Amino acid sequence: MQFHHDISFTGENNNIVGIIHSDTLFSALINQLALVSPEDLAGFDFKNPPFRISSAFPFFYDTFYLPKPMGVSSLFMTTLKEYSFLPLSYFLDLAQGDAKKNIPHQELEDSRHLLYSYRIPRVSVDRITAVARPYWPEVWYAKEGSGLYFLIDITDDSFSQLFTTLIRLLGESGLGSDRSV
């Protein structure tokens, strides 16, 4: 799957941006719903939607990753300093207060190479002034065996089939601003 979205693992300021946030996913699914079934959109209860969705996080084959939590111990300040994501199993060990478990070094290293990107020069032309402004959107691709996962809680079973259709369409159309190119 090709992503046209800011989903790098570390940004220019070393900020974690390797996540597609849940509100972005929700909005993308609602946009697909508007295209596929405007009548379902008209009756959609935004105050009590038929599903809840998490943010999307990286995975590599059977290893799922979550963002590294903040910490001030030497473990966070030295060993884990350069990693943005931790394997789920190790994340759970830390959450249970068991920081002394073996650190999964290979899985940590794998987390640094799950996505790769390139920038494509583009130009936008102002419709009024005809001034050209260059910009360089970043396109991300997932390494074979990796991608992004999310959790879903469908509270209305009658929505399940439509949700599956929306996810498939979203997979084909992509996320982000430059997906039609």
Secondary structure, 3 states (H helix, E strand, C coil): CEECCCCCCCCCCCCCCCCECHHHHHHHHHHHHHHHCHHHHHCCCCCCCCEEECCEEEEECCEEEEECCCCCCHHHHHHCCCCCEEEHHHHHHHHCCCCCCCCCHHHHHHHCCCEEEEECCEEEECCCCCCEEEECCEEEEECCCEEEECCEEECCHHHHHHHHHHHHHHHHHCCCCCCCC
